[in-house]
Amino acid sequence: MGYFRLARPANLPTAMADIMAGLAISGFFGFGLEAGFAGSRSLMPAAWLLLSSVALYAGGVALNDVFDAALDKVERPERPIPSGVVSRRAAAVYGGTLLFLGVGLAFLAHPVSAYVALLLGLAILAYDAFSKKIAFLGPLNMGICRGLNLVLGISVLGDLSQWGYAVIPVVYIFAITMISRGEVHGNNKKHILWAAFLYLLVIFSLTYVASMYPANNLQALLFLGIFAFLVLTPLMKAYRENHPENIRKAVMAGVLSLIVMDAALSVVFTTWWYGFIILLLWPFSRMLSKFFAVT
């Protein structure tokens, strides 16, 4: 159970949602399936990338706890390493193995995907080891990790020409990481205001993307409205009552709502029911968050 907790199970569906959004952006469902949808062997590249993303995410958060073991002993003693459930060395081997596995699984999808996964793995290590301690670089590095995860999904056909959409999750995760700076001690109203600005920038960007595809823009805007409600409501509460509990809830809402953001983006390039399939990951993730830490 300790290793399972290290992997942050409640967060793993958000990594899968990134891949599914990337698949939609890539045109995979228009050009990548040659033998029909259900049961087609050509769905395997998508499956490999989903597994790759989960492995990379789980490995990354496990290694994050390895690097934070001394700090967690003081601030989060209930975590697996400081509580003694998993040794620091065992957690390091576990996290490193998952990162290598993630790169290998991506190679099974496409050689280009393996390069993206390798770059993502390096970005994860950079965040875990040092960049998170630097005020601006930490949130940016974390955002880049999410952006690369979206690109990993886009890479399924070996074409990275749509990589520009990765800027959206970069900005979004930058905002969430800024909010999280107050999880332990509170008093982060300034960061919350900046995060609100970045959230609105993300919502505006998604609205603009939807306007480029009139056939699906109303459907996408419906998903986008749900996303805006889910992230802005807890953020406003955390600003009004600026203590750690509300800040943690705002961070958790931001992380889990990545699924809804990915659903909104996917609908633009596919159809409403594909976005709905992604959206179903949200209640699953919420359920897991009741038993496992999100942050």
C-alpha positions as a Markdown table, in Angstrom:
| # | Residue | x | y | z |
|---|---|---|---|---|
| 1 | Met | 0.0 | 0.0 | 0.0 |
| 2 | Gly | 2.9 | 2.4 | 0.7 |
| 3 | Tyr | 4.1 | 2.1 | -2.9 |
| 4 | Phe | 0.6 | 2.7 | -4.1 |
| 5 | Arg | 0.4 | 5.9 | -2.0 |
| 6 | Leu | 3.7 | 7.1 | -3.4 |
| 7 | Ala | 2.2 | 7.0 | -6.9 |
| 8 | Arg | -0.6 | 9.4 | -6.0 |
| 9 | Pro | -3.4 | 7.2 | -7.5 |
| 10 | Ala | -6.0 | 10.1 | -7.5 |
| 11 | Asn | -3.7 | 12.1 | -9.9 |
| 12 | Leu | -3.1 | 9.3 | -12.4 |
| 13 | Pro | -6.4 | 9.8 | -14.3 |
| 14 | Thr | -5.3 | 13.4 | -14.9 |
| 15 | Ala | -2.2 | 12.1 | -16.7 |
| 16 | Met | -4.4 | 9.8 | -18.8 |
| 17 | Ala | -6.7 | 12.7 | -19.7 |
| 18 | Asp | -3.7 | 14.6 | -21.1 |
| 19 | Ile | -2.8 | 11.7 | -23.4 |
| 20 | Met | -6.4 | 11.4 | -24.6 |
| 21 | Ala | -6.5 | 15.1 | -25.3 |
| 22 | Gly | -3.2 | 14.8 | -27.2 |
| 23 | Leu | -4.7 | 11.9 | -29.3 |
| 24 | Ala | -7.6 | 14.1 | -30.2 |
| 25 | Ile | -5.4 | 17.0 | -31.3 |
| 26 | Ser | -3.1 | 14.7 | -33.3 |
| 27 | Gly | -6.0 | 13.5 | -35.5 |
| 28 | Phe | -5.4 | 9.9 | -34.4 |
| 29 | Phe | -9.1 | 9.1 | -34.5 |
| 30 | Gly | -9.4 | 10.4 | -38.0 |
| 31 | Phe | -6.2 | 9.0 | -39.5 |
| 32 | Gly | -4.7 | 6.6 | -37.1 |
| 33 | Leu | -7.3 | 3.8 | -37.0 |
| 34 | Glu | -7.4 | 1.7 | -40.1 |
| 35 | Ala | -9.3 | -1.4 | -39.0 |
| 36 | Gly | -12.3 | 0.1 | -37.1 |
| 37 | Phe | -12.6 | 1.6 | -33.6 |
| 38 | Ala | -13.4 | -1.2 | -31.2 |
| 39 | Gly | -10.8 | -4.0 | -30.9 |
| 40 | Ser | -8.6 | -2.6 | -33.6 |
| 41 | Arg | -4.9 | -3.5 | -33.2 |
| 42 | Ser | -4.2 | 0.1 | -34.3 |
| 43 | Leu | -5.5 | 1.3 | -30.9 |
| 44 | Met | -2.4 | -0.2 | -29.3 |
| 45 | Pro | -0.2 | 3.0 | -29.8 |
| 46 | Ala | -2.8 | 4.9 | -27.8 |
| 47 | Ala | -2.8 | 2.2 | -25.1 |
| 48 | Trp | 1.0 | 2.3 | -24.8 |
| 49 | Leu | 1.0 | 6.0 | -24.4 |
| 50 | Leu | -1.6 | 5.9 | -21.7 |
| 51 | Leu | 0.5 | 3.4 | -19.8 |
| 52 | Ser | 3.6 | 5.4 | -20.4 |
| 53 | Ser | 2.1 | 8.5 | -19.0 |
| 54 | Val | 0.9 | 6.8 | -15.9 |
| 55 | Ala | 4.3 | 5.2 | -15.3 |
| 56 | Leu | 6.1 | 8.6 | -15.8 |
| 57 | Tyr | 3.7 | 10.4 | -13.5 |
| 58 | Ala | 3.9 | 7.8 | -10.8 |
| 59 | Gly | 7.6 | 7.6 | -11.0 |
| 60 | Gly | 7.9 | 11.4 | -10.9 |
| 61 | Val | 5.8 | 11.8 | -7.7 |
| 62 | Ala | 7.6 | 8.9 | -6.0 |
| 63 | Leu | 10.9 | 10.5 | -6.7 |
| 64 | Asn | 9.5 | 13.9 | -5.5 |
| 65 | Asp | 8.9 | 12.3 | -2.1 |
| 66 | Val | 12.4 | 10.8 | -2.2 |
| 67 | Phe | 14.0 | 14.3 | -2.6 |
| 68 | Asp | 11.6 | 15.8 | -0.1 |
| 69 | Ala | 12.0 | 13.1 | 2.6 |
| 70 | Ala | 13.7 | 15.4 | 5.1 |
| 71 | Leu | 11.1 | 18.2 | 4.7 |
| 72 | Asp | 8.2 | 15.8 | 4.8 |
| 73 | Lys | 9.5 | 14.4 | 8.1 |
| 74 | Val | 8.6 | 17.8 | 9.5 |
| 75 | Glu | 5.7 | 19.0 | 7.4 |
| 76 | Arg | 4.0 | 15.8 | 6.2 |
| 77 | Pro | 5.1 | 12.9 | 8.6 |
| 78 | Glu | 2.2 | 10.8 | 7.5 |
| 79 | Arg | 3.7 | 10.2 | 4.0 |
| 80 | Pro | 5.1 | 6.7 | 3.2 |
| 81 | Ile | 8.9 | 7.6 | 3.5 |
| 82 | Pro | 8.9 | 9.7 | 6.7 |
| 83 | Ser | 6.4 | 7.3 | 8.4 |
| 84 | Gly | 8.7 | 4.4 | 7.6 |
| 85 | Val | 6.3 | 2.4 | 5.5 |
| 86 | Val | 8.7 | 2.6 | 2.5 |
| 87 | Ser | 12.4 | 3.3 | 2.8 |
| 88 | Arg | 13.9 | 6.2 | 0.9 |
| 89 | Arg | 16.2 | 3.9 | -1.1 |
| 90 | Ala | 13.3 | 1.5 | -2.0 |
| 91 | Ala | 11.3 | 4.5 | -3.1 |
| 92 | Ala | 14.1 | 5.8 | -5.2 |
| 93 | Val | 14.5 | 2.4 | -7.0 |
| 94 | Tyr | 10.7 | 2.3 | -7.5 |
| 95 | Gly | 10.4 | 5.8 | -8.9 |
| 96 | Gly | 13.5 | 5.4 | -11.2 |
| 97 | Thr | 12.2 | 2.1 | -12.5 |
| 98 | Leu | 8.8 | 3.6 | -13.4 |
| 99 | Leu | 10.5 | 6.4 | -15.3 |
| 100 | Phe | 12.5 | 4.0 | -17.4 |
| 101 | Leu | 9.4 | 1.9 | -17.9 |
| 102 | Gly | 7.5 | 5.0 | -19.1 |
| 103 | Val | 10.1 | 5.7 | -21.8 |
| 104 | Gly | 10.1 | 2.1 | -22.9 |
| 105 | Leu | 6.3 | 2.0 | -23.2 |
| 106 | Ala | 6.4 | 5.2 | -25.3 |
| 107 | Phe | 8.8 | 3.6 | -27.7 |
| 108 | Leu | 6.3 | 0.8 | -28.4 |
| 109 | Ala | 3.9 | 3.5 | -29.6 |
| 110 | His | 6.3 | 5.4 | -31.8 |
| 111 | Pro | 10.0 | 6.3 | -31.8 |
| 112 | Val | 9.2 | 10.0 | -31.7 |
| 113 | Ser | 7.0 | 9.3 | -28.6 |
| 114 | Ala | 10.1 | 7.8 | -26.9 |
| 115 | Tyr | 12.1 | 11.0 | -27.4 |
| 116 | Val | 9.2 | 13.0 | -26.0 |
| 117 | Ala | 8.9 | 10.6 | -23.0 |
| 118 | Leu | 12.7 | 10.9 | -22.4 |
| 119 | Leu | 12.5 | 14.7 | -22.4 |
| 120 | Leu | 9.5 | 14.5 | -20.1 |
| 121 | Gly | 11.4 | 12.2 | -17.7 |
| 122 | Leu | 14.4 | 14.6 | -17.6 |
| 123 | Ala | 12.0 | 17.5 | -16.9 |
| 124 | Ile | 10.4 | 15.5 | -14.1 |
| 125 | Leu | 13.9 | 14.8 | -12.5 |
| 126 | Ala | 14.8 | 18.5 | -12.9 |
| 127 | Tyr | 11.7 | 19.5 | -11.0 |
| 128 | Asp | 12.1 | 16.9 | -8.3 |
| 129 | Ala | 15.8 | 17.5 | -7.7 |
| 130 | Phe | 16.2 | 21.3 | -7.7 |
| 131 | Ser | 13.9 | 23.6 | -9.7 |
| 132 | Lys | 10.9 | 23.4 | -7.3 |
| 133 | Lys | 13.0 | 25.3 | -4.8 |
| 134 | Ile | 13.3 | 28.3 | -7.1 |
| 135 | Ala | 10.3 | 30.7 | -7.1 |
| 136 | Phe | 9.7 | 31.2 | -10.8 |
| 137 | Leu | 11.5 | 28.1 | -12.2 |
| 138 | Gly | 9.6 | 25.6 | -10.1 |
| 139 | Pro | 6.1 | 26.4 | -11.4 |
| 140 | Leu | 7.4 | 26.8 | -14.9 |
| 141 | Asn | 9.2 | 23.4 | -14.8 |
| 142 | Met | 6.1 | 21.7 | -13.5 |
| 143 | Gly | 4.0 | 23.3 | -16.2 |
| 144 | Ile | 6.5 | 22.1 | -18.8 |
| 145 | Cys | 6.1 | 18.6 | -17.5 |
| 146 | Arg | 2.3 | 18.8 | -18.1 |
| 147 | Gly | 2.8 | 20.4 | -21.5 |
| 148 | Leu | 5.2 | 17.5 | -22.5 |
| 149 | Asn | 2.6 | 15.0 | -21.3 |
| 150 | Leu | 0.1 | 16.5 | -23.7 |
| 151 | Val | 2.8 | 16.4 | -26.5 |
| 152 | Leu | 3.3 | 12.8 | -25.7 |
| 153 | Gly | -0.3 | 12.1 | -26.7 |
| 154 | Ile | 0.1 | 14.3 | -29.8 |
| 155 | Ser | 3.2 | 12.3 | -30.8 |
| 156 | Val | 1.2 | 9.1 | -31.4 |
| 157 | Leu | 1.5 | 9.5 | -35.2 |
| 158 | Gly | 5.0 | 10.8 | -35.1 |
| 159 | Asp | 3.9 | 14.3 | -36.0 |
| 160 | Leu | 4.6 | 17.1 | -33.5 |
| 161 | Ser | 3.4 | 20.0 | -35.6 |
| 162 | Gln | 0.5 | 20.6 | -33.1 |
| 163 | Trp | 2.8 | 21.0 | -30.1 |
| 164 | Gly | 1.8 | 24.6 | -29.6 |
| 165 | Tyr | -1.3 | 23.5 | -27.7 |
| 166 | Ala | 1.0 | 22.4 | -24.9 |
| 167 | Val | 1.3 | 26.1 | -23.9 |
| 168 | Ile | -2.2 | 25.9 | -22.3 |
| 169 | Pro | -1.4 | 23.2 | -19.7 |
| 170 | Val | 2.0 | 24.9 | -19.0 |
| 171 | Val | 0.2 | 28.1 | -18.0 |
| 172 | Tyr | -2.5 | 26.3 | -16.1 |
| 173 | Ile | 0.0 | 24.2 | -14.0 |
| 174 | Phe | 2.1 | 27.2 | -13.4 |
| 175 | Ala | -1.0 | 28.7 | -11.7 |
| 176 | Ile | -1.7 | 25.7 | -9.6 |
| 177 | Thr | 1.9 | 25.4 | -8.5 |
| 178 | Met | 1.8 | 29.1 | -7.4 |
| 179 | Ile | -1.3 | 28.4 | -5.3 |
| 180 | Ser | 0.3 | 25.4 | -3.6 |
| 181 | Arg | 3.0 | 27.6 | -2.1 |
| 182 | Gly | 0.5 | 28.3 | 0.7 |
| 183 | Glu | -0.6 | 24.8 | 1.5 |
| 184 | Val | 1.3 | 24.5 | 4.7 |
| 185 | His | 1.4 | 28.0 | 6.1 |
| 186 | Gly | -1.4 | 29.9 | 4.2 |
| 187 | Asn | -1.1 | 33.6 | 3.6 |
| 188 | Asn | -0.7 | 33.5 | -0.2 |
| 189 | Lys | -3.3 | 36.0 | -1.4 |
| 190 | Lys | -0.8 | 37.5 | -3.8 |
| 191 | His | -0.2 | 34.1 | -5.4 |
| 192 | Ile | -3.9 | 33.4 | -5.7 |
| 193 | Leu | -4.5 | 36.7 | -7.5 |
| 194 | Trp | -1.8 | 35.8 | -10.0 |
| 195 | Ala | -3.2 | 32.3 | -10.3 |
| 196 | Ala | -6.7 | 33.7 | -11.0 |
| 197 | Phe | -5.3 | 35.8 | -13.8 |
| 198 | Leu | -3.6 | 32.8 | -15.3 |
| 199 | Tyr | -6.8 | 30.7 | -15.0 |
| 200 | Leu | -8.7 | 33.4 | -16.9 |
| 201 | Leu | -6.0 | 33.4 | -19.5 |
| 202 | Val | -6.4 | 29.6 | -19.9 |
| 203 | Ile | -10.1 | 29.9 | -20.2 |
| 204 | Phe | -9.8 | 32.7 | -22.8 |
| 205 | Ser | -7.3 | 30.6 | -24.8 |
| 206 | Leu | -9.6 | 27.6 | -24.8 |
| 207 | Thr | -12.5 | 29.8 | -25.9 |
| 208 | Tyr | -10.4 | 31.1 | -28.7 |
| 209 | Val | -9.4 | 27.6 | -29.8 |
| 210 | Ala | -13.1 | 26.5 | -29.7 |
| 211 | Ser | -14.0 | 29.5 | -31.9 |
| 212 | Met | -11.6 | 28.2 | -34.6 |
| 213 | Tyr | -13.8 | 25.1 | -35.0 |
| 214 | Pro | -17.4 | 26.3 | -35.4 |
| 215 | Ala | -18.8 | 22.7 | -35.8 |
| 216 | Asn | -18.0 | 21.8 | -32.2 |
| 217 | Asn | -17.6 | 25.2 | -30.4 |
| 218 | Leu | -20.9 | 25.1 | -28.5 |
| 219 | Gln | -20.2 | 21.7 | -27.2 |
| 220 | Ala | -16.7 | 22.7 | -26.2 |
| 221 | Leu | -18.0 | 25.8 | -24.5 |
| 222 | Leu | -20.3 | 23.7 | -22.3 |
| 223 | Phe | -17.4 | 21.7 | -21.1 |
| 224 | Leu | -15.4 | 24.9 | -20.6 |
| 225 | Gly | -18.1 | 26.3 | -18.5 |
| 226 | Ile | -18.0 | 23.3 | -16.2 |
| 227 | Phe | -14.2 | 23.7 | -16.0 |
| 228 | Ala | -14.4 | 27.4 | -15.1 |
| 229 | Phe | -16.9 | 26.7 | -12.3 |
| 230 | Leu | -14.8 | 23.9 | -10.8 |
| 231 | Val | -11.5 | 25.8 | -10.7 |
| 232 | Leu | -12.7 | 29.4 | -9.9 |
| 233 | Thr | -15.2 | 28.6 | -7.1 |
| 234 | Pro | -12.6 | 27.1 | -4.7 |
| 235 | Leu | -10.0 | 29.6 | -5.7 |
| 236 | Met | -12.3 | 32.5 | -4.7 |
| 237 | Lys | -13.0 | 30.8 | -1.3 |
| 238 | Ala | -9.2 | 30.3 | -0.7 |
| 239 | Tyr | -8.7 | 34.1 | -1.4 |
| 240 | Arg | -11.5 | 35.1 | 1.0 |
| 241 | Glu | -10.5 | 32.7 | 3.7 |
| 242 | Asn | -6.8 | 32.4 | 3.2 |
| 243 | His | -5.8 | 29.4 | 5.4 |
| 244 | Pro | -4.1 | 26.1 | 4.4 |
| 245 | Glu | -7.2 | 24.0 | 4.3 |
| 246 | Asn | -9.0 | 26.1 | 1.7 |
| 247 | Ile | -5.7 | 26.5 | -0.2 |
| 248 | Arg | -5.3 | 22.7 | -0.3 |
| 249 | Lys | -8.8 | 22.4 | -1.6 |
| 250 | Ala | -8.2 | 24.9 | -4.3 |
| 251 | Val | -5.0 | 23.1 | -5.4 |
| 252 | Met | -6.8 | 19.7 | -5.4 |
| 253 | Ala | -9.6 | 21.2 | -7.5 |
| 254 | Gly | -7.1 | 22.6 | -9.9 |
| 255 | Val | -5.3 | 19.3 | -10.3 |
| 256 | Leu | -8.4 | 17.2 | -10.7 |
| 257 | Ser | -10.0 | 19.7 | -13.1 |
| 258 | Leu | -7.2 | 19.1 | -15.5 |
| 259 | Ile | -9.4 | 16.3 | -16.7 |
| 260 | Val | -12.3 | 18.7 | -17.5 |
| 261 | Met | -9.9 | 21.0 | -19.3 |
| 262 | Asp | -8.6 | 18.1 | -21.4 |
| 263 | Ala | -12.2 | 17.1 | -22.1 |
| 264 | Ala | -13.0 | 20.6 | -23.3 |
| 265 | Leu | -10.0 | 20.7 | -25.5 |
| 266 | Ser | -10.7 | 17.3 | -26.9 |
| 267 | Val | -14.3 | 18.1 | -27.9 |
| 268 | Val | -12.9 | 20.8 | -30.2 |
| 269 | Phe | -11.1 | 18.2 | -32.3 |
| 270 | Thr | -13.5 | 15.2 | -32.0 |
| 271 | Thr | -17.0 | 15.2 | -30.6 |
| 272 | Trp | -19.0 | 15.6 | -27.4 |
| 273 | Trp | -19.0 | 11.9 | -26.5 |
| 274 | Tyr | -15.2 | 11.6 | -26.6 |
| 275 | Gly | -15.0 | 14.5 | -24.2 |
| 276 | Phe | -17.6 | 12.8 | -22.0 |
| 277 | Ile | -15.5 | 9.7 | -21.9 |
| 278 | Ile | -12.6 | 11.8 | -20.6 |
| 279 | Leu | -14.9 | 13.6 | -18.2 |
| 280 | Leu | -15.8 | 10.2 | -16.6 |
| 281 | Leu | -12.3 | 10.1 | -15.3 |
| 282 | Trp | -13.1 | 13.1 | -13.0 |
| 283 | Pro | -15.5 | 11.4 | -10.6 |
| 284 | Phe | -13.1 | 8.4 | -10.5 |
| 285 | Ser | -10.3 | 10.7 | -9.6 |
| 286 | Arg | -12.4 | 12.5 | -7.0 |
| 287 | Met | -13.3 | 9.2 | -5.4 |
| 288 | Leu | -9.6 | 8.2 | -5.1 |
| 289 | Ser | -8.8 | 11.6 | -3.7 |
| 290 | Lys | -10.9 | 10.7 | -0.6 |
| 291 | Phe | -8.4 | 7.9 | 0.2 |
| 292 | Phe | -5.1 | 9.1 | -1.2 |
| 293 | Ala | -3.3 | 12.5 | -1.1 |
| 294 | Val | -3.5 | 14.7 | -4.2 |
| 295 | Thr | -0.7 | 17.1 | -3.2 |
